């Protein structure tokens, strides 16, 4: 047997077709050429999250084209953001041991079906992200949506206060993944659907590069909620997540600045939505400073944990360092920065 190099090499050896997805901050297509470079340790993994590569793989062979297999893998990254080679090779060894010499049986999926059972590199997505992943896969491979798709379309055409309770999350995910086909419907429905349905749909739109029109509808709902005497922070967080991958970068950043300024008090869910979904926007130094000020109010432990994850993003790190040195820092932020450096000193960094 020729040497199998990397996860991509394993699928070539198997004679299988594979598609790759990043499952970290959002669920998004990962071009094979881009993943191959990261897999072969030529470049850092392009979308690090919590110091791991969260990888979705969909693959099939000639024998099982109609029923592709789906894997969710969590691979550690080193300090430079590369996939840890020892961990990758250990996983590959487990794969090769599982199929042995019977490649035909592996190609049919018999041996590979159970290879991730109790595997330390496998993980299970939460229900909403699992639905989004399945919807993204079916849309990418041009396969039919789930049986929940049409009933959900029917509800969104005539939303009611009660009807949302019978919706399946998979139906919402299928529509979000096909948002361009249903743009007029979504623009109307997102204005009026009850909060639970809005939250579910907005959180699924975070995986899509929506356009300016749909972005504006979500921002309008966000600002309407911020104008309430007691705004629902889960609606605000969902709206922020919904616009986080929008093509309308300027609109999104204006909305983030306004939301952070209007929040009556700091909310963990809103902070998490900005940190995990809108990290690219924190490269704007003034917006980044505004976010750090808000984060510092959540206590030193939260400040250090969130900042450590953001600092692992090489394109963001210099901008955050600039914000941390900003002359207009508050005393609360200065104290949080001091706690961070103390923690680093104790760790010998």
LUMLUMLUM-545687 format. One record per residue: residue in one letter; x, y, z of N, C-alpha, C in turn; residue number from 0. Coordinates in steps of 0.001 Angstrom, whole numbers. Atoms other than C-alpha are relative to their C-alpha. Example, Ala and Ser with C-alpha at 12.3 -4.5 7.8 and 13.67 -1.06 7.14 Angstrom:
LUMLUMLUM-545687
[r 'a',[890,-1190,0],[12300,-4500,7800],[900,1200,0],0]
[r 's',[-820,-1190,-60],[13670,-1060,7140],[-770,1090,730],1]
end
This chain:
LUMLUMLUM-545687
[r 'x',[840,-1200,0],[0,0,0],[872,1246,0],0]
[r 'x',[-713,-1263,0],[1283,3448,-883],[-273,763,1281],1]
[r 'x',[173,-786,-1213],[1791,5850,1988],[-1196,935,-157],2]
[r 'x',[1157,-889,5],[-1433,7683,2827],[381,1262,761],3]
[r 'x',[-394,-1263,-625],[-703,11341,3527],[-1222,890,184],4]
[r 'x',[1100,-896,-313],[-3397,13333,5256],[-1367,-634,-191],5]
[r 'x',[1384,462,111],[-7148,12967,5447],[-431,-33,-1456],6]
[r 'x',[339,-11,1428],[-7489,13939,1791],[634,-1195,-698],7]
[r 'x',[-663,1164,578],[-4986,11215,925],[-744,-1285,303],8]
[r 'x',[763,1205,-353],[-7118,8674,2770],[-1172,-198,-952],9]
[r 'x',[1144,143,897],[-10140,9409,599],[432,-324,-1431],10]
[r 'x',[-526,393,1313],[-8006,9196,-2552],[323,-1483,-7],11]
[r 'x',[-327,1423,-119],[-6738,5822,-1369],[-1271,-846,-39],12]
[r 'x',[1274,727,-59],[-10313,4755,-731],[-751,66,-1326],13]
[r 'x',[722,-189,1258],[-11402,5944,-4176],[-1335,679,204],14]
[r 'x',[1263,-655,-355],[-14071,8149,-2618],[44,1479,-363],15]
[r 'x',[162,-1442,173],[-15349,11607,-3476],[-309,613,1355],16]
[r 'x',[224,-638,-1301],[-15336,14032,-562],[-243,1487,-164],17]
[r 'x',[211,-1435,-114],[-16639,17501,248],[290,380,1445],18]
[r 'x',[-432,-422,-1322],[-15341,19488,3195],[-748,1267,431],19]
[r 'x',[712,-1140,-576],[-17086,21961,5497],[692,382,1307],20]
[r 'x',[-446,-445,-1323],[-15913,24085,8404],[-1219,118,895],21]
[r 'x',[1124,18,-927],[-18161,23611,11442],[280,822,1253],22]
[r 'x',[-416,-735,-1193],[-16487,26068,13829],[-887,1181,317],23]
[r 'x',[778,-1197,-328],[-17723,29644,14123],[-1319,33,-762],24]
[r 'x',[1222,179,784],[-20244,28977,11361],[205,-1205,-893],25]
[r 'x',[-93,1131,909],[-21020,26152,8973],[142,548,-1409],26]
[r 'x',[-278,-562,1314],[-19478,26947,5632],[787,-990,-846],27]
[r 'x',[-755,844,914],[-18109,25223,2559],[1491,271,159],28]
[r 'x',[-1453,-105,-93],[-14377,24560,2745],[565,-574,-1297],29]
[r 'x',[-487,513,1284],[-12873,24325,-769],[1060,-1083,200],30]
[r 'x',[-925,1124,-133],[-10970,21085,-1259],[1452,463,-98],31]
[r 'x',[-1375,-486,159],[-7871,22981,-2410],[500,677,1271],32]
[r 'x',[-371,-694,-1233],[-7877,25088,739],[227,-987,1137],33]
[r 'x',[-180,974,-1069],[-8396,22153,3089],[1218,-883,-242],34]
[r 'x',[-1147,858,300],[-5769,20053,1291],[1296,636,487],35]
[r 'x',[-1214,-684,-466],[-3105,22671,2034],[127,-50,1512],36]
[r 'x',[-34,72,-1461],[-4073,22734,5716],[228,-1436,462],37]
[r 'x',[-113,1413,-339],[-4348,18938,5829],[1436,-493,-166],38]
[r 'x',[-1384,408,262],[-846,18531,4377],[998,903,722],39]
[r 'x',[-819,-846,-874],[466,21112,6877],[807,1035,-772],40]
[r 'x',[-648,-1048,783],[1374,23626,4189],[-438,1389,432],41]
[r 'x',[529,-1278,-490],[-785,26395,5676],[-745,-256,1303],42]
[r 'x',[856,174,-1183],[-2571,27006,8998],[-1424,-326,-411],43]
[r 'x',[1409,266,282],[-6147,25796,9218],[-706,1348,-143],44]
[r 'x',[510,-1345,313],[-8182,28673,7708],[-1028,562,970],45]
[r 'x',[1068,-503,-871],[-10970,28882,10314],[142,-572,1417],46]
[r 'x',[-182,563,-1342],[-9602,28112,13800],[-1084,475,959],47]
[r 'x',[986,-355,-1014],[-12058,28071,16681],[313,-800,1261],48]
[r 'x',[-355,632,-1271],[-11149,27343,20303],[1174,-958,-176],49]
[r 'x',[-1261,723,219],[-7755,26091,19087],[-198,-1376,-630],50]
[r 'x',[268,1249,703],[-9281,23322,16984],[-470,291,-1426],51]
[r 'x',[656,14,1308],[-10248,22598,13399],[-1257,-839,160],52]
[r 'x',[1289,684,-100],[-13944,21697,13442],[-415,-329,-1430],53]
[r 'x',[69,390,1399],[-14261,19738,10243],[-1191,-916,-268],54]
[r 'x',[1056,875,482],[-17276,18279,8469],[435,-621,-1321],55]
[r 'x',[-369,695,1234],[-16646,15666,5785],[-1206,-793,-489],56]
[r 'x',[1055,788,649],[-19238,14274,3385],[674,-768,-1133],57]
[r 'x',[-711,772,1011],[-17996,11414,1235],[-836,-1184,-470],58]
[r 'x',[717,1123,592],[-19212,8657,-1023],[892,-655,-1050],59]
[r 'x',[-683,729,1054],[-17892,6014,-3373],[-1017,-381,-1057],60]
[r 'x',[918,411,1055],[-19368,4556,-6530],[-1081,-933,540],61]
[r 'x',[944,972,-554],[-21028,1886,-4387],[-1091,642,843],62]
[r 'x',[1017,-601,-883],[-22897,4327,-2124],[-257,1465,-330],63]
[r 'x',[211,-1391,414],[-23464,7497,-4164],[-1295,579,542],64]
[r 'x',[1303,-489,-434],[-27082,7732,-3035],[-108,173,1510],65]
[r 'x',[47,-128,-1469],[-26265,7531,680],[1386,370,526],66]
[r 'x',[-1331,-415,-462],[-23126,9567,1422],[109,-40,1516],67]
[r 'x',[-265,20,-1434],[-21529,9327,4840],[424,1397,449],68]
[r 'x',[-292,-1325,-555],[-21109,12357,7097],[792,-167,1292],69]
[r 'x',[-820,9,-1214],[-18355,12851,9674],[125,1418,552],70]
[r 'x',[-306,-1257,-682],[-17867,15632,12234],[1252,-246,839],71]
[r 'x',[-1296,238,-635],[-14230,15840,13377],[516,1262,689],72]
[r 'x',[-579,-1097,-772],[-12446,18000,15931],[1486,-299,175],73]
[r 'x',[-1434,263,17],[-8685,18172,15353],[760,1143,677],74]
[r 'x',[-746,-1060,-697],[-6327,20084,17688],[935,749,-944],75]
[r 'x',[-940,-838,739],[-4251,22953,16306],[1195,318,888],76]
[r 'x',[-1168,-393,-792],[-727,23879,17362],[2,1506,207],77]
[r 'x',[-36,-1415,-365],[366,27323,18515],[1,917,-1215],78]
[r 'x',[10,-808,1226],[782,28532,14927],[-1288,-174,-803],79]
[r 'x',[1267,199,684],[-2706,27333,13949],[6,-1121,-1027],80]
[r 'x',[-38,1155,888],[-1571,24282,11974],[-681,-1193,676],81]
[r 'x',[518,1254,-547],[-3356,20948,12395],[1154,-760,627],82]
[r 'x',[-1068,712,-702],[-1293,19051,14972],[290,-1306,-747],83]
[r 'x',[-260,1160,863],[464,16422,12799],[-120,-1332,721],84]
[r 'x',[77,1272,-725],[691,13753,15504],[-1448,-426,196],85]
[r 'x',[1415,317,-207],[-3057,13987,16161],[-648,-427,-1326],86]
[r 'x',[538,379,1312],[-3901,13896,12458],[437,-1413,-386],87]
[r 'x',[-513,1314,381],[-1667,10862,11909],[-588,-1105,872],88]
[r 'x',[622,1003,-881],[-3149,9076,14924],[-1410,-325,-494],89]
[r 'x',[1337,227,538],[-6608,9544,13468],[70,-831,-1289],90]
[r 'x',[-154,766,1237],[-5430,8280,10064],[326,-1462,289],91]
[r 'x',[-350,1379,-356],[-3919,5218,11707],[-1244,-764,437],92]
[r 'x',[1241,645,-429],[-7264,4484,13335],[-870,-350,-1211],93]
[r 'x',[781,271,1200],[-8962,4761,9938],[544,-1210,-748],94]
[r 'x',[-604,1077,777],[-6506,2460,8228],[-120,-1342,712],95]
[r 'x',[172,1243,-760],[-6677,-108,11007],[-1433,-502,-101],96]
[r 'x',[1411,399,29],[-10460,-82,10811],[-366,-710,-1292],97]
[r 'x',[350,646,1263],[-10534,-1067,7146],[898,-1184,-317],98]
[r 'x',[-898,1111,266],[-7541,-3400,7201],[327,-99,-1472],99]
[r 'x',[-322,223,1410],[-6961,-4921,3785],[-1254,-71,-869],100]
[r 'x',[1245,175,737],[-10634,-5069,2814],[-524,1344,-480],101]
[r 'x',[378,-1332,464],[-10895,-1829,860],[-1387,-10,-643],102]
[r 'x',[1324,67,614],[-13979,-3041,-1027],[-1099,140,1046],103]
[r 'x',[994,-100,-1070],[-15875,-3456,2228],[-37,1430,550],104]
[r 'x',[-48,-1382,-480],[-14704,-13,3351],[-697,935,-972],105]
[r 'x',[622,-861,994],[-15830,1554,75],[-1520,-35,81],106]
[r 'x',[1454,108,-125],[-19339,296,695],[-513,627,1284],107]
[r 'x',[392,-681,-1228],[-19293,1974,4091],[-153,-898,1200],108]
[r 'x',[237,922,-1112],[-19544,-1154,6225],[962,234,1160],109]
[r 'x',[-985,-159,-1076],[-16298,-674,8152],[65,1442,501],110]
[r 'x',[-148,-1403,-378],[-16313,3126,8134],[-1184,520,801],111]
[r 'x',[1193,-472,-695],[-19806,3441,9566],[225,97,1501],112]
[r 'x',[-175,51,-1456],[-18603,2583,13074],[1348,544,461],113]
[r 'x',[-1349,-381,-387],[-15080,3995,12972],[28,1186,967],114]
[r 'x',[2,-1161,-885],[-16106,7187,14816],[-706,-258,1324],115]
[r 'x',[620,324,-1289],[-17935,5393,17628],[1046,105,1105],116]
[r 'x',[-914,-203,-1133],[-16254,6543,20853],[1385,471,-442],117]
[r 'x',[-1276,-491,516],[-13531,8147,18748],[278,1382,588],118]
[r 'x',[-284,-1294,-647],[-11778,11058,20514],[-8,1175,-966],119]
[r 'x',[-20,-1086,975],[-11684,13058,17276],[-1384,305,-565],120]
[r 'x',[1363,-225,474],[-15424,12820,16628],[-772,834,1015],121]
[r 'x',[871,-751,-900],[-18017,15178,18072],[-1388,73,-602],122]
[r 'x',[1386,-102,440],[-21762,15651,17871],[-429,1459,9],123]
[r 'x',[483,-1380,90],[-23181,18949,16685],[-1293,164,786],124]
[r 'x',[1310,-288,-589],[-26010,20585,18667],[-1088,-86,-1070],125]
[r 'x',[1093,264,929],[-29428,20082,17096],[-118,1048,-1101],126]
[r 'x',[191,-1030,1022],[-29647,23451,15333],[1140,1,-1017],127]
[r 'x',[-1148,27,917],[-26150,23181,13858],[12,-1285,-832],128]
[r 'x',[137,1241,754],[-26744,19561,12862],[-987,212,-1153],129]
[r 'x',[990,-285,1041],[-29829,20734,10969],[597,895,-1085],130]
[r 'x',[-619,-905,965],[-27849,23547,9339],[1011,-737,-877],131]
[r 'x',[-987,781,755],[-25091,21127,8320],[-691,-876,-1040],132]
[r 'x',[726,854,933],[-27548,18681,6765],[-612,828,-1137],133]
[r 'x',[596,-857,1023],[-29295,21541,4954],[1055,513,-973],134]
[r 'x',[-1093,-487,843],[-25993,22916,3670],[478,-1113,-938],135]
[r 'x',[-439,1135,813],[-24962,19460,2454],[-1002,-277,-1120],136]
[r 'x',[1008,315,1014],[-28257,18815,661],[-59,1083,-1070],137]
[r 'x',[10,-1089,976],[-28173,22256,-981],[1246,-47,-883],138]
[r 'x',[-1257,51,749],[-24509,21891,-2002],[-4,-1139,-1007],139]
[r 'x',[26,1176,875],[-25045,18425,-3474],[-1246,-59,-869],140]
[r 'x',[1232,-105,794],[-28351,19541,-5045],[-923,-1201,234],141]
[r 'x',[915,1071,-389],[-30339,16940,-3152],[-1287,620,561],142]
[r 'x',[1263,-563,-494],[-33976,17377,-2067],[92,380,1483],143]
[r 'x',[56,-352,-1426],[-34661,19139,1255],[-815,-1026,777],144]
[r 'x',[701,954,-864],[-36253,17363,4203],[-1525,121,-155],145]
[r 'x',[1469,-3,39],[-39957,16583,4640],[-590,1181,766],146]
[r 'x',[480,-1147,-777],[-40211,19592,6974],[13,1296,-816],147]
[r 'x',[-216,-1199,824],[-39387,22032,4170],[-1312,672,-408],148]
[r 'x',[1234,-597,507],[-42844,22547,2644],[-906,518,1113],149]
[r 'x',[820,-558,-1089],[-44789,22851,5947],[575,1299,574],150]
[r 'x',[-620,-1224,-519],[-42270,25483,7068],[-213,1159,-971],151]
[r 'x',[305,-1032,998],[-42683,27409,3824],[-1446,480,145],152]
[r 'x',[1420,-344,-146],[-46450,27287,4317],[-218,894,1214],153]
[r 'x',[150,-816,-1213],[-46134,28695,7853],[542,1414,-233],154]
[r 'x',[-611,-1315,205],[-43797,31527,6809],[-822,867,-953],155]
[r 'x',[876,-765,902],[-46257,32518,4081],[-1161,618,765],156]
[r 'x',[1089,-500,-843],[-48948,32959,6773],[351,-243,1462],157]
[r 'x',[-424,245,-1377],[-47220,33232,10158],[-1106,288,1010],158]
[r 'x',[968,-208,-1082],[-49286,32975,13339],[716,-146,1333],159]
[r 'x',[-614,68,-1322],[-48633,33155,17067],[175,-1429,499],160]
[r 'x',[-50,1379,-483],[-49176,29424,17514],[676,-963,-970],161]
[r 'x',[-459,970,989],[-48148,27754,14260],[1469,-352,85],162]
[r 'x',[-1436,249,-55],[-44403,28067,14905],[334,-1205,872],163]
[r 'x',[-303,1082,-939],[-44650,25451,17665],[62,-1362,-676],164]
[r 'x',[-19,1284,703],[-45172,22680,15120],[1119,-87,-1032],165]
[r 'x',[-1067,2,994],[-42195,23648,12970],[1166,-865,454],166]
[r 'x',[-1226,730,-285],[-39172,21388,12765],[1202,875,-317],167]
[r 'x',[-1191,-817,227],[-35734,22986,13044],[621,-311,-1357],168]
[r 'x',[-573,359,1292],[-34723,21068,9910],[-667,767,-1137],169]
[r 'x',[695,-773,1027],[-37384,22862,7870],[528,1426,-78],170]
[r 'x',[-574,-1348,-19],[-36068,26262,8970],[1403,-1,-591],171]
[r 'x',[-1364,92,526],[-32526,25128,8170],[1,-156,-1516],172]
[r 'x',[84,194,1451],[-33524,23970,4695],[-314,1312,-717],173]
[r 'x',[353,-1285,614],[-35065,27375,3956],[1163,982,112],174]
[r 'x',[-1149,-897,-169],[-32088,29284,5382],[1088,-323,-1020],175]
[r 'x',[-1036,403,950],[-29709,27279,3176],[-379,347,-1431],176]
[r 'x',[503,-355,1332],[-31882,28227,180],[-612,1397,18],177]
[r 'x',[592,-1311,-244],[-32503,31829,1235],[-185,806,-1290],178]
[r 'x',[118,-775,1235],[-31918,33217,-2252],[-1263,-354,-772],179]
[r 'x',[1223,429,688],[-34854,31182,-3592],[-1244,594,661],180]
[r 'x',[1176,-406,-774],[-37159,32550,-879],[150,1398,601],181]
[r 'x',[-298,-1311,-581],[-35933,36096,-350],[-1244,846,294],182]
[r 'x',[1174,-826,-317],[-39271,37958,-674],[-800,-562,1181],183]
[r 'x',[722,629,-1112],[-40948,35456,1659],[700,272,1317],184]
[r 'x',[-753,-212,-1232],[-38180,35777,4262],[-32,1465,426],185]
[r 'x',[18,-1418,-349],[-38131,39576,4089],[-1312,384,676],186]
[r 'x',[1301,-285,-603],[-41833,39659,4920],[-162,-718,1327],187]
[r 'x',[241,820,-1190],[-41888,36837,7465],[841,443,1189],188]
[r 'x',[-883,-353,-1117],[-38906,38003,9537],[-461,1254,739],189]
[r 'x',[512,-1199,-668],[-40725,41251,10315],[-1072,-332,1039],190]
[r 'x',[1205,231,-800],[-43707,39572,11935],[-39,-1329,751],191]
[r 'x',[97,1304,-683],[-42984,35981,13042],[252,177,1495],192]
[r 'x',[-250,-70,-1446],[-43105,35397,16819],[1480,-175,319],193]
[r 'x',[-1420,0,-379],[-39808,35731,18667],[648,-1375,-101],194]
[r 'x',[-679,1303,90],[-39113,31956,18950],[318,-406,-1436],195]
[r 'x',[-243,335,1405],[-39483,31470,15194],[1071,917,-585],196]
[r 'x',[-1024,-931,471],[-37419,34604,14510],[1380,-440,476],197]
[r 'x',[-1285,426,-562],[-34648,33375,16812],[531,-1222,-751],198]
[r 'x',[-434,1211,686],[-34560,29950,15171],[488,279,-1414],199]
[r 'x',[-359,-285,1387],[-34446,31343,11645],[1239,884,-91],200]
[r 'x',[-1158,-900,24],[-31969,34140,12387],[1284,-749,328],201]
[r 'x',[-1191,759,-375],[-29556,31735,14063],[457,-915,-1127],202]
[r 'x',[-374,846,1135],[-29644,29538,10964],[535,829,-1162],203]
[r 'x',[-507,-873,1058],[-29022,32490,8642],[1445,431,255],204]
[r 'x',[-1385,-364,-281],[-25680,33050,10382],[981,-775,-882],205]
[r 'x',[-867,812,848],[-24261,30354,8091],[-27,441,-1457],206]
[r 'x',[198,-419,1390],[-25259,32270,4949],[492,1433,-223],207]
[r 'x',[-464,-1344,375],[-23734,35274,3181],[-1177,775,-600],208]
[r 'x',[1222,-665,464],[-27054,37099,2994],[321,1380,-573],209]
[r 'x',[-244,-1278,664],[-27418,40272,945],[-517,1169,837],210]
[r 'x',[327,-1214,-732],[-28141,43861,1950],[-1481,69,364],211]
[r 'x',[1435,-108,-267],[-31943,43540,1706],[-413,-845,1203],212]
[r 'x',[340,868,-1124],[-32237,40603,4066],[704,465,1273],213]
[r 'x',[-732,-549,-1147],[-29600,42139,6326],[-780,1146,637],214]
[r 'x',[724,-1156,-520],[-31658,45324,6658],[-1239,-424,770],215]
[r 'x',[1178,498,-723],[-34752,43348,7695],[395,-473,1396],216]
[r 'x',[-464,481,-1304],[-32794,41675,10490],[428,1163,893],217]
[r 'x',[-424,-1168,-780],[-31302,45004,11581],[-1222,777,491],218]
[r 'x',[1224,-695,-422],[-34766,46597,11656],[-617,-694,1216],219]
[r 'x',[556,749,-1135],[-35950,43839,13984],[891,162,1233],220]
[r 'x',[-956,-216,-1091],[-32801,44225,16085],[-235,1352,657],221]
[r 'x',[159,-1355,-543],[-33305,47972,16480],[-1359,178,659],222]
[r 'x',[1324,-59,-638],[-37002,47550,17237],[61,-617,1389],223]
[r 'x',[-127,660,-1305],[-36074,45192,20072],[802,858,965],224]
[r 'x',[-813,-869,-845],[-33410,47553,21379],[-804,1183,517],225]
[r 'x',[839,-1125,-405],[-36089,50245,21562],[-1033,-339,1056],226]
[r 'x',[957,407,-1026],[-38207,48213,23993],[500,386,1396],227]
[r 'x',[-403,-362,-1374],[-38221,49150,27691],[784,-1139,653],228]
[r 'x',[-742,1161,-493],[-37036,45611,28501],[310,-907,-1205],229]
[r 'x',[-293,764,1214],[-35392,44272,25340],[338,-1458,302],230]
[r 'x',[-293,1434,-136],[-35203,40496,24885],[1397,-257,-555],231]
[r 'x',[-1388,153,433],[-31490,39756,24770],[174,-1191,-932],232]
[r 'x',[-140,1135,917],[-32037,36409,23038],[-377,379,-1433],233]
[r 'x',[348,-504,1342],[-33711,38218,20118],[1146,842,-552],234]
[r 'x',[-1126,-838,425],[-30848,40735,19989],[1175,-866,-431],235]
[r 'x',[-1119,892,327],[-28219,37970,20042],[-271,-752,-1297],236]
[r 'x',[349,740,1219],[-30073,36027,17336],[123,882,-1231],237]
[r 'x',[-98,-925,1131],[-30310,39082,15069],[1459,270,-357],238]
[r 'x',[-1431,-207,245],[-26578,39718,15485],[596,-1218,-695],239]
[r 'x',[-490,1212,648],[-25857,36115,14594],[-494,-82,-1445],240]
[r 'x',[567,82,1342],[-28173,36371,11589],[713,864,-1018],241]
[r 'x',[-681,-906,932],[-26246,39284,10068],[1517,-211,-15],242]
[r 'x',[-1445,115,-227],[-22789,38024,11074],[792,-378,-1241],243]
[r 'x',[-711,406,1215],[-21924,36551,7656],[-517,773,-1206],244]
[r 'x',[609,-799,1067],[-23749,39214,5657],[1046,618,-924],245]
[r 'x',[-850,-703,963],[-22257,40696,2519],[56,1502,301],246]
[r 'x',[96,-1440,-280],[-23274,44144,3855],[833,342,1242],247]
[r 'x',[-915,-190,-1138],[-20221,44680,6068],[-231,1321,716],248]
[r 'x',[185,-1305,-615],[-20784,48394,6631],[-1272,76,826],249]
[r 'x',[1264,13,-743],[-24422,47948,7657],[136,-789,1291],250]
[r 'x',[-153,835,-1188],[-23477,45166,10049],[799,725,1083],251]
[r 'x',[-838,-666,-1007],[-20765,47191,11756],[-729,1177,631],252]
[r 'x',[817,-1072,-579],[-23071,50167,12189],[-997,-563,1006],253]
[r 'x',[984,620,-886],[-25649,47843,13742],[650,-486,1289],254]
[r 'x',[-698,474,-1193],[-23074,46335,16136],[339,1157,935],255]
[r 'x',[-321,-1184,-818],[-21932,49763,17306],[-1245,492,726],256]
[r 'x',[1245,-493,-586],[-25527,50819,17908],[-512,-958,1074],257]
[r 'x',[490,987,-964],[-26456,47575,19673],[804,51,1290],258]
[r 'x',[-831,-42,-1212],[-23496,47731,22065],[-246,1278,788],259]
[r 'x',[242,-1281,-685],[-24243,51385,22833],[-1361,27,683],260]
[r 'x',[1371,-76,-515],[-27972,50794,23450],[-353,-1084,1015],261]
[r 'x',[303,1060,-956],[-27780,47623,25537],[-93,583,1411],262]
[r 'x',[127,-567,-1339],[-29117,48553,28990],[1006,-572,989],263]
[r 'x',[-1045,613,-811],[-26661,46130,30581],[669,-1093,-830],264]
[r 'x',[-764,990,755],[-24035,43672,29403],[-670,-1364,130],265]
[r 'x',[629,1316,19],[-25432,40296,28391],[973,-1013,-591],266]
[r 'x',[-957,1025,423],[-23354,37120,28046],[-316,-514,-1397],267]
[r 'x',[385,559,1294],[-25342,35832,25059],[334,959,-1134],268]
[r 'x',[-317,-990,1035],[-24886,39066,23120],[1509,96,-201],269]
[r 'x',[-1468,-32,93],[-21160,39203,23922],[507,-1233,-759],270]
[r 'x',[-416,1235,674],[-20789,35572,22799],[-321,47,-1482],271]
[r 'x',[381,-91,1414],[-22643,36291,19546],[1002,854,-771],272]
[r 'x',[-957,-873,683],[-20270,39133,18672],[1370,-654,-75],273]
[r 'x',[-1336,583,-39],[-17107,37322,19751],[141,-1200,-934],274]
[r 'x',[-130,1247,761],[-17842,34022,18048],[-436,124,-1448],275]
[r 'x',[527,-96,1362],[-19726,35180,14940],[489,1232,-763],276]
[r 'x',[-362,-1261,665],[-18513,38727,14223],[1458,372,254],277]
[r 'x',[-1393,-278,-357],[-14815,38390,14987],[700,861,-1049],278]
[r 'x',[-641,-811,1045],[-13816,39896,11611],[-260,1493,217],279]
[r 'x',[352,-1403,-190],[-15594,43126,12547],[823,653,1112],280]
[r 'x',[-783,-548,-1105],[-13425,43512,15656],[1353,520,-460],281]
[r 'x',[-1219,-589,554],[-10530,44408,13353],[-113,1518,-105],282]
[r 'x',[214,-1445,-95],[-12080,47887,13329],[342,414,1429],283]
[r 'x',[-553,-266,-1334],[-10164,49391,16250],[-1027,621,933],284]
[r 'x',[983,-650,-860],[-12962,51624,17561],[-1101,-983,405],285]
[r 'x',[1005,1010,-314],[-15530,48822,17326],[597,-1048,936],286]
[r 'x',[-681,962,-864],[-12992,46444,18857],[131,505,1422],287]
[r 'x',[-102,-585,-1334],[-12433,48807,21763],[-1349,-13,704],288]
[r 'x',[1344,11,-576],[-16176,49137,22322],[-358,-1406,490],289]
[r 'x',[269,1382,-395],[-16434,45345,22420],[820,-384,1233],290]
[r 'x',[-851,349,-1140],[-13485,44965,24828],[-502,660,1289],291]
[r 'x',[566,-678,-1173],[-15058,47522,27159],[-1198,-789,536],292]
[r 'x',[1157,786,-407],[-18252,45464,27190],[438,-1329,595],293]
[r 'x',[-495,1292,-484],[-16355,42212,27634],[614,115,1388],294]
[r 'x',[-670,-179,-1296],[-14361,43586,30572],[-1000,39,1151],295]
[r 'x',[1020,-81,-1051],[-17607,44114,32487],[-527,-1375,413],296]
[r 'x',[447,1356,-340],[-18216,40343,32492],[955,-707,952],297]
[r 'x',[-936,603,-953],[-15293,39734,34845],[1276,-458,-680],298]
[r 'x',[-1321,281,541],[-11648,38870,34424],[100,-1375,-647],299]
[r 'x',[-94,1344,571],[-12070,35154,33795],[-612,-53,-1399],300]
[r 'x',[640,-33,1316],[-14511,35714,30927],[818,821,-990],301]
[r 'x',[-819,-859,854],[-12345,38510,29555],[1199,-762,-541],302]
[r 'x',[-1213,725,399],[-9241,36325,29488],[-334,-1151,-941],303]
[r 'x',[364,1160,816],[-10990,33292,28025],[-395,416,-1420],304]
[r 'x',[462,-442,1323],[-12708,35152,25174],[1147,638,-776],305]
[r 'x',[-1087,-675,690],[-9677,37282,24378],[1050,-1002,-494],306]
[r 'x',[-965,1019,426],[-7413,34213,24229],[-442,-659,-1298],307]
[r 'x',[510,612,1230],[-9663,32675,21586],[129,959,-1171],308]
[r 'x',[-88,-979,1087],[-9767,35892,19541],[1449,259,-403],309]
[r 'x',[-1411,-235,302],[-6001,36370,19794],[604,-1134,-827],310]
[r 'x',[-486,1128,798],[-5573,32952,18144],[-259,201,-1483],311]
[r 'x',[268,-311,1402],[-6868,34515,14910],[1087,963,-494],312]
[r 'x',[-1172,-829,349],[-3668,35822,13260],[-342,1319,-677],313]
[r 'x',[345,-1238,703],[-5439,38401,11081],[-652,1017,936],314]
[r 'x',[676,-892,-943],[-7261,39849,14105],[933,485,1107],315]
[r 'x',[-858,-279,-1155],[-4494,39826,16704],[595,1409,15],316]
[r 'x',[-596,-1349,-70],[-2675,43066,15692],[-1021,1100,244],317]
[r 'x',[1033,-1015,-191],[-5941,45008,15617],[-480,21,1454],318]
[r 'x',[392,55,-1412],[-6940,43795,19081],[1103,579,884],319]
[r 'x',[-1104,-572,-778],[-3485,44679,20395],[-48,1525,-55],320]
[r 'x',[124,-1452,131],[-4013,48194,19060],[-1142,519,871],321]
[r 'x',[1134,-411,-838],[-7396,48404,20784],[351,-87,1474],322]
[r 'x',[-397,153,-1401],[-5880,47142,24041],[906,1140,472],323]
[r 'x',[-886,-1126,-355],[-3391,50047,23933],[-676,1353,-182],324]
[r 'x',[714,-1242,334],[-6053,52626,23091],[72,989,1169],325]
[r 'x',[-131,-987,-1087],[-5565,55875,25074],[-1307,270,742],326]
[r 'x',[1288,-289,-631],[-9292,56101,25853],[-578,-1208,756],327]
[r 'x',[483,1167,-760],[-9508,52795,27770],[-571,426,1348],328]
[r 'x',[568,-252,-1324],[-11699,52793,30850],[832,-700,1065],329]
[r 'x',[-716,644,-1102],[-10388,51815,34274],[-376,-1485,95],330]
[r 'x',[439,1403,-30],[-12465,48624,34085],[784,-831,-1004],331]
[r 'x',[-766,720,1023],[-10708,47619,30874],[1467,-94,392],332]
[r 'x',[-1411,17,-435],[-7288,48561,32242],[215,-1102,1037],333]
[r 'x',[-125,1038,-1028],[-7879,46295,35247],[-100,-1395,-611],334]
[r 'x',[138,1303,662],[-9000,43433,32987],[1279,-351,-758],335]
[r 'x',[-1259,234,713],[-5855,43837,30870],[1098,-376,997],336]
[r 'x',[-978,333,-1037],[-3777,43800,34039],[-156,-1432,479],337]
[r 'x',[250,1384,-410],[-5427,40544,35102],[484,-981,-1058],338]
[r 'x',[-466,853,1100],[-4643,39092,31663],[1515,-166,63],339]
[r 'x',[-1452,90,-27],[-937,39929,31891],[496,-742,1241],340]
[r 'x',[-368,743,-1205],[-787,38600,35426],[-170,-1493,-230],341]
[r 'x',[247,1411,292],[-2289,35310,34236],[1091,-556,-932],342]
[r 'x',[-1063,421,929],[249,35141,31397],[1317,-156,727],343]
[r 'x',[-1252,67,-761],[3096,35834,33813],[32,-1245,872],344]
[r 'x',[80,1207,-850],[1908,33070,36157],[182,-1269,-821],345]
[r 'x',[-127,1170,871],[1753,30700,33196],[1381,-88,-654],346]
[r 'x',[-1339,3,563],[5305,31613,32217],[55,324,-1474],347]
[r 'x',[48,-359,1424],[4290,33017,28843],[749,1305,-230],348]
end
